[in-house]
Amino acid sequence: MSKSNGRFWPYAIGASITLVFSACVVTVIVTNTLPVENSDTYMMGYHEADDRANELIEAAIAFNKKYKIEYITDGLNTKSSVIKYKVTDINSNPVDNAKIKVVVTRPNNHKYDQELNNPKFENGVYTFDSIALAQEGRWDIMAKINVNDVQRFYNVKADTRAKEAYEY
């Protein structure tokens, strides 16, 4: 029976340390290539959203005391989607002076973002021009609504394959 001369273990330990260090370097390189996206909640960077969280929540509460907003789009499809909102006061009277800015985006990917401004107002409904969506699947529809001195963010998840949508 031959015994090893004991030189194998130092090489194995050195190789293990080299592999772990290489894995750490690869992890850092890969994460640096991924973009940091804006927050999908408040149309701003997540640092700013975190800093202003209480202010944004208080603004939404103030808005909800005076107005109601309703997403009334018939559904999304890739060829022609028309985004619609209905803004009313607390007594269900239409509000005709709301300023609405909408961003239609894919979740966690801002490559296909479309910003919508200047909707048409008719019969209490704000209607944006028709847009084409680049892909089938889920889309986030983020709206910032300003009426007089109050504002609210209203976010909806919608899917081109199903008409259901809900606020988150």
CORMO-V982632 format. One record per residue. RES is the residue in one small letter. SS is DSSP state (@ for helix, = for strand, . for the rest). OMEGA is omega in degrees with one decimal (999 if undefined). Layout:
# CORMO-V982632
res	ss	omega
RES	SS	OMEGA
RES	SS	OMEGA
This chain:
# CORMO-V982632
res	ss	omega
m	.	179.9
s	.	178.6
k	.	177.4
s	.	-176.8
n	.	174.6
g	.	-179.0
r	.	-176.3
f	@	-173.9
w	@	176.7
p	@	177.1
y	@	179.2
a	@	179.0
i	@	177.3
g	@	177.9
a	@	178.7
s	@	179.0
i	@	178.1
t	@	178.8
l	@	179.7
v	@	178.3
f	@	178.5
s	@	178.4
a	@	177.5
c	@	179.8
v	@	179.1
v	@	179.0
t	@	179.5
v	@	-179.6
i	@	-178.5
v	@	-179.2
t	@	177.2
n	@	178.0
t	@	-179.8
l	.	-177.4
p	.	171.5
v	.	-175.7
e	.	173.9
n	.	175.6
s	.	178.3
d	.	-177.2
t	.	-172.4
y	.	177.3
m	.	178.8
m	.	177.8
g	.	-175.8
y	@	176.4
h	@	178.4
e	@	178.0
a	@	177.2
d	@	-179.4
d	@	-175.0
r	.	-172.9
a	@	-178.4
n	@	178.3
e	@	-179.5
l	@	178.5
i	@	177.8
e	@	177.9
a	@	178.4
a	@	178.1
i	@	178.7
a	@	178.2
f	@	-177.2
n	@	177.1
k	@	-175.8
k	@	-170.2
y	=	172.9
k	=	175.2
i	=	-177.7
e	=	175.8
y	=	-174.5
i	.	178.3
t	.	-178.4
d	.	-179.1
g	.	179.8
l	.	168.7
n	.	-173.3
t	.	-174.9
k	.	-174.0
s	.	178.3
s	=	178.7
v	.	-178.7
i	.	-178.1
k	=	175.5
y	=	173.8
k	=	178.9
v	=	179.2
t	=	173.1
d	=	-175.1
i	.	179.0
n	.	178.7
s	.	173.6
n	.	-179.3
p	=	177.3
v	.	-174.9
d	.	-177.4
n	.	178.8
a	.	173.5
k	=	-175.9
i	=	173.7
k	=	-176.6
v	=	171.3
v	=	176.2
v	=	-172.6
t	=	171.8
r	=	178.2
p	.	176.1
n	.	178.7
n	=	-176.0
h	=	-179.3
k	=	-175.1
y	=	-178.5
d	=	173.1
q	=	179.5
e	=	-178.6
l	=	178.2
n	.	174.1
n	.	177.0
p	.	173.3
k	=	178.5
f	=	179.5
e	=	178.4
n	.	177.1
g	.	-176.8
v	=	174.9
y	=	-175.9
t	=	177.6
f	.	177.6
d	.	-179.7
s	.	177.1
i	=	173.6
a	.	179.3
l	.	-172.2
a	.	-174.9
q	.	170.2
e	.	173.7
g	.	-174.3
r	=	178.0
w	=	173.6
d	=	178.4
i	=	-175.4
m	=	-178.6
a	=	172.3
k	=	-176.0
i	=	175.3
n	=	173.2
v	=	-176.7
n	.	-174.0
d	.	-179.7
v	=	178.8
q	=	178.3
r	=	171.2
f	=	-177.7
y	=	-174.0
n	=	-178.1
v	=	171.4
k	=	-179.6
a	=	-177.3
d	=	178.9
t	.	-177.9
r	.	179.8
a	=	-175.8
k	=	-178.2
e	=	176.8
a	=	178.6
y	=	177.6
e	=	174.4
y	.	999
